[in-house]
Amino acid sequence: MSGQELWTVDEAEQIIRRHAGRKGALLPILNALQAAFGHVPGGVVPIVAEALNLSRAEVHGVVTFYHDLKTAPDDRPVVKLCRAEACQARGVGRIAPLLEADERIHVETVYCLGLCASGPAAMVGEAVFGRLDDAGARQLIDATAREAVR
């Protein structure tokens, strides 16, 4: 990635204004910033803090506490891997190391994709995949990485 930022103060302030009047606005603002920019840039922390009358430390603490909020962009495709009890019972622990070891994808843990009877389950974009075994996990990795290159 080049050193150029992919966001502007004006864009950030527009997003903040849309949510600032809400009760408990911090998380909706941070989620909206991430949706718009692909991450929560460090430069928006003081802007959010000022808009919500919070300290920079409070905003930074929330950004770094929630694993769904990213402080830097990641160009790798995301595979959401279910780690809920049903998928645990169906062997997600066996396939997780395969997914996590591959540098071409970014694995995020989720705790239910609604495929409890078809676990272990994963999600890429809007597509869900169930009954994953070693071969299925490898196919998912390869297809996801290949699609990301296009």
DRENGURO-190526 format. One record per residue (C-alpha): residue in one letter; x, y, z. Coordinates in steps of 0.02 Angstrom, whole numbers, plus 50000, padded with zeros to 5 digits. Example, Ala and Ser with C-alpha at 12.3 -4.5 7.8 and 13.67 -1.06 7.14 Angstrom:
! residues 2
<node><volum>A</volum><u>50615</u><v>49775</v><w>50390</w></node>
<node><volum>S</volum><u>50684</u><v>49947</v><w>50357</w></node>
! end
This chain:
! residues 150
<node><volum>M</volum><u>50000</u><v>50000</v><w>50000</w></node>
<node><volum>S</volum><u>50061</u><v>50174</v><w>49964</w></node>
<node><volum>G</volum><u>50081</u><v>50299</v><w>50102</w></node>
<node><volum>Q</volum><u>49926</u><v>50390</v><w>50041</w></node>
<node><volum>E</volum><u>49775</u><v>50385</v><w>50156</w></node>
<node><volum>L</volum><u>49611</u><v>50327</v><w>50080</w></node>
<node><volum>W</volum><u>49501</u><v>50442</v><w>50183</w></node>
<node><volum>T</volum><u>49476</u><v>50628</v><w>50210</w></node>
<node><volum>V</volum><u>49429</u><v>50732</v><w>50361</w></node>
<node><volum>D</volum><u>49273</u><v>50792</v><w>50270</w></node>
<node><volum>E</volum><u>49214</u><v>50614</v><w>50238</w></node>
<node><volum>A</volum><u>49246</u><v>50566</v><w>50419</w></node>
<node><volum>E</volum><u>49154</u><v>50718</v><w>50485</w></node>
<node><volum>Q</volum><u>49003</u><v>50680</v><w>50374</w></node>
<node><volum>I</volum><u>48994</u><v>50503</v><w>50443</w></node>
<node><volum>I</volum><u>49013</u><v>50566</v><w>50621</w></node>
<node><volum>R</volum><u>48875</u><v>50695</v><w>50598</w></node>
<node><volum>R</volum><u>48755</u><v>50562</v><w>50534</w></node>
<node><volum>H</volum><u>48771</u><v>50465</v><w>50697</w></node>
<node><volum>A</volum><u>48825</u><v>50592</v><w>50828</w></node>
<node><volum>G</volum><u>48649</u><v>50626</v><w>50892</w></node>
<node><volum>R</volum><u>48615</u><v>50445</v><w>50933</w></node>
<node><volum>K</volum><u>48624</u><v>50378</v><w>51108</w></node>
<node><volum>G</volum><u>48781</u><v>50271</v><w>51120</w></node>
<node><volum>A</volum><u>48847</u><v>50343</v><w>50957</w></node>
<node><volum>L</volum><u>49028</u><v>50288</v><w>50974</w></node>
<node><volum>L</volum><u>49012</u><v>50110</v><w>50908</w></node>
<node><volum>P</volum><u>48894</u><v>50155</v><w>50765</w></node>
<node><volum>I</volum><u>49016</u><v>50292</v><w>50714</w></node>
<node><volum>L</volum><u>49167</u><v>50177</v><w>50722</w></node>
<node><volum>N</volum><u>49076</u><v>50041</v><w>50625</w></node>
<node><volum>A</volum><u>49021</u><v>50167</v><w>50492</w></node>
<node><volum>L</volum><u>49198</u><v>50235</v><w>50477</w></node>
<node><volum>Q</volum><u>49265</u><v>50060</v><w>50454</w></node>
<node><volum>A</volum><u>49131</u><v>50019</v><w>50325</w></node>
<node><volum>A</volum><u>49178</u><v>50175</v><w>50228</w></node>
<node><volum>F</volum><u>49368</u><v>50165</v><w>50241</w></node>
<node><volum>G</volum><u>49401</u><v>49979</v><w>50268</w></node>
<node><volum>H</volum><u>49473</u><v>50016</v><w>50441</w></node>
<node><volum>V</volum><u>49468</u><v>50148</v><w>50577</w></node>
<node><volum>P</volum><u>49612</u><v>50263</v><w>50534</w></node>
<node><volum>G</volum><u>49710</u><v>50330</v><w>50683</w></node>
<node><volum>G</volum><u>49683</u><v>50506</v><w>50619</w></node>
<node><volum>V</volum><u>49495</u><v>50495</v><w>50649</w></node>
<node><volum>V</volum><u>49514</u><v>50458</v><w>50834</w></node>
<node><volum>P</volum><u>49537</u><v>50641</v><w>50887</w></node>
<node><volum>I</volum><u>49395</u><v>50694</v><w>50770</w></node>
<node><volum>V</volum><u>49276</u><v>50568</v><w>50847</w></node>
<node><volum>A</volum><u>49334</u><v>50610</v><w>51022</w></node>
<node><volum>E</volum><u>49301</u><v>50795</v><w>50997</w></node>
<node><volum>A</volum><u>49131</u><v>50765</v><w>50916</w></node>
<node><volum>L</volum><u>49072</u><v>50655</v><w>51059</w></node>
<node><volum>N</volum><u>49160</u><v>50750</v><w>51199</w></node>
<node><volum>L</volum><u>49266</u><v>50599</v><w>51243</w></node>
<node><volum>S</volum><u>49452</u><v>50584</v><w>51271</w></node>
<node><volum>R</volum><u>49562</u><v>50515</v><w>51134</w></node>
<node><volum>A</volum><u>49608</u><v>50375</v><w>51252</w></node>
<node><volum>E</volum><u>49425</u><v>50325</v><w>51273</w></node>
<node><volum>V</volum><u>49398</u><v>50315</v><w>51085</w></node>
<node><volum>H</volum><u>49563</u><v>50226</v><w>51055</w></node>
<node><volum>G</volum><u>49520</u><v>50103</v><w>51194</w></node>
<node><volum>V</volum><u>49358</u><v>50057</v><w>51109</w></node>
<node><volum>V</volum><u>49441</u><v>50040</v><w>50938</w></node>
<node><volum>T</volum><u>49573</u><v>49923</v><w>51007</w></node>
<node><volum>F</volum><u>49454</u><v>49825</v><w>51120</w></node>
<node><volum>Y</volum><u>49336</u><v>49762</v><w>50985</w></node>
<node><volum>H</volum><u>49419</u><v>49635</v><w>50871</w></node>
<node><volum>D</volum><u>49299</u><v>49677</v><w>50729</w></node>
<node><volum>L</volum><u>49371</u><v>49853</v><w>50719</w></node>
<node><volum>K</volum><u>49532</u><v>49863</v><w>50619</w></node>
<node><volum>T</volum><u>49663</u><v>49998</v><w>50640</w></node>
<node><volum>A</volum><u>49745</u><v>49963</v><w>50472</w></node>
<node><volum>P</volum><u>49679</u><v>49904</v><w>50305</w></node>
<node><volum>D</volum><u>49700</u><v>49721</v><w>50260</w></node>
<node><volum>D</volum><u>49690</u><v>49679</v><w>50076</w></node>
<node><volum>R</volum><u>49671</u><v>49493</v><w>50107</w></node>
<node><volum>P</volum><u>49498</u><v>49415</v><w>50088</w></node>
<node><volum>V</volum><u>49409</u><v>49377</v><w>50251</w></node>
<node><volum>V</volum><u>49350</u><v>49202</v><w>50298</w></node>
<node><volum>K</volum><u>49234</u><v>49205</v><w>50448</w></node>
<node><volum>L</volum><u>49253</u><v>49042</v><w>50540</w></node>
<node><volum>C</volum><u>49118</u><v>48987</v><w>50662</w></node>
<node><volum>R</volum><u>49186</u><v>48934</v><w>50832</w></node>
<node><volum>A</volum><u>49018</u><v>48911</v><w>50920</w></node>
<node><volum>E</volum><u>48981</u><v>48753</v><w>51018</w></node>
<node><volum>A</volum><u>48897</u><v>48659</v><w>50874</w></node>
<node><volum>C</volum><u>49044</u><v>48690</v><w>50757</w></node>
<node><volum>Q</volum><u>49165</u><v>48645</v><w>50897</w></node>
<node><volum>A</volum><u>49074</u><v>48480</v><w>50919</w></node>
<node><volum>R</volum><u>49080</u><v>48450</v><w>50731</w></node>
<node><volum>G</volum><u>49269</u><v>48476</v><w>50718</w></node>
<node><volum>V</volum><u>49310</u><v>48658</v><w>50683</w></node>
<node><volum>G</volum><u>49465</u><v>48636</v><w>50790</w></node>
<node><volum>R</volum><u>49531</u><v>48514</v><w>50661</w></node>
<node><volum>I</volum><u>49514</u><v>48632</v><w>50511</w></node>
<node><volum>A</volum><u>49551</u><v>48799</v><w>50597</w></node>
<node><volum>P</volum><u>49741</u><v>48777</v><w>50590</w></node>
<node><volum>L</volum><u>49733</u><v>48748</v><w>50401</w></node>
<node><volum>L</volum><u>49640</u><v>48912</v><w>50376</w></node>
<node><volum>E</volum><u>49742</u><v>49012</v><w>50501</w></node>
<node><volum>A</volum><u>49909</u><v>48955</v><w>50429</w></node>
<node><volum>D</volum><u>49873</u><v>49019</v><w>50254</w></node>
<node><volum>E</volum><u>49940</u><v>49196</v><w>50231</w></node>
<node><volum>R</volum><u>49829</u><v>49229</v><w>50078</w></node>
<node><volum>I</volum><u>49673</u><v>49247</v><w>50185</w></node>
<node><volum>H</volum><u>49623</u><v>49331</v><w>50348</w></node>
<node><volum>V</volum><u>49524</u><v>49221</v><w>50468</w></node>
<node><volum>E</volum><u>49401</u><v>49302</v><w>50587</w></node>
<node><volum>T</volum><u>49314</u><v>49206</v><w>50724</w></node>
<node><volum>V</volum><u>49124</u><v>49218</v><w>50733</w></node>
<node><volum>Y</volum><u>49006</u><v>49132</v><w>50852</w></node>
<node><volum>C</volum><u>48864</u><v>49073</v><w>50743</w></node>
<node><volum>L</volum><u>48826</u><v>49073</v><w>50559</w></node>
<node><volum>G</volum><u>48660</u><v>48982</v><w>50581</w></node>
<node><volum>L</volum><u>48726</u><v>48819</v><w>50508</w></node>
<node><volum>C</volum><u>48732</u><v>48725</v><w>50671</w></node>
<node><volum>A</volum><u>48675</u><v>48560</v><w>50594</w></node>
<node><volum>S</volum><u>48800</u><v>48581</v><w>50451</w></node>
<node><volum>G</volum><u>48959</u><v>48629</v><w>50542</w></node>
<node><volum>P</volum><u>49099</u><v>48662</v><w>50540</w></node>
<node><volum>A</volum><u>49046</u><v>48818</v><w>50446</w></node>
<node><volum>A</volum><u>49129</u><v>48969</v><w>50369</w></node>
<node><volum>M</volum><u>49075</u><v>49124</v><w>50274</w></node>
<node><volum>V</volum><u>49159</u><v>49223</v><w>50136</w></node>
<node><volum>G</volum><u>49066</u><v>49381</v><w>50089</w></node>
<node><volum>E</volum><u>48884</u><v>49327</v><w>50082</w></node>
<node><volum>A</volum><u>48922</u><v>49145</v><w>50040</w></node>
<node><volum>V</volum><u>48915</u><v>49014</v><w>50178</w></node>
<node><volum>F</volum><u>49001</u><v>48846</v><w>50178</w></node>
<node><volum>G</volum><u>48955</u><v>48699</v><w>50287</w></node>
<node><volum>R</volum><u>49017</u><v>48525</v><w>50328</w></node>
<node><volum>L</volum><u>49196</u><v>48580</v><w>50303</w></node>
<node><volum>D</volum><u>49328</u><v>48447</v><w>50318</w></node>
<node><volum>D</volum><u>49514</u><v>48458</v><w>50277</w></node>
<node><volum>A</volum><u>49485</u><v>48446</v><w>50089</w></node>
<node><volum>G</volum><u>49340</u><v>48570</v><w>50095</w></node>
<node><volum>A</volum><u>49443</u><v>48693</v><w>50197</w></node>
<node><volum>R</volum><u>49586</u><v>48683</v><w>50071</w></node>
<node><volum>Q</volum><u>49465</u><v>48711</v><w>49926</w></node>
<node><volum>L</volum><u>49388</u><v>48859</v><w>50017</w></node>
<node><volum>I</volum><u>49560</u><v>48936</v><w>50047</w></node>
<node><volum>D</volum><u>49615</u><v>48912</v><w>49867</w></node>
<node><volum>A</volum><u>49452</u><v>48977</v><w>49792</w></node>
<node><volum>T</volum><u>49449</u><v>49127</v><w>49908</w></node>
<node><volum>A</volum><u>49630</u><v>49173</v><w>49875</w></node>
<node><volum>R</volum><u>49608</u><v>49147</v><w>49687</w></node>
<node><volum>E</volum><u>49452</u><v>49257</v><w>49683</w></node>
<node><volum>A</volum><u>49542</u><v>49394</v><w>49779</w></node>
<node><volum>V</volum><u>49676</u><v>49404</v><w>49643</w></node>
<node><volum>R</volum><u>49547</u><v>49441</v><w>49508</w></node>
! end
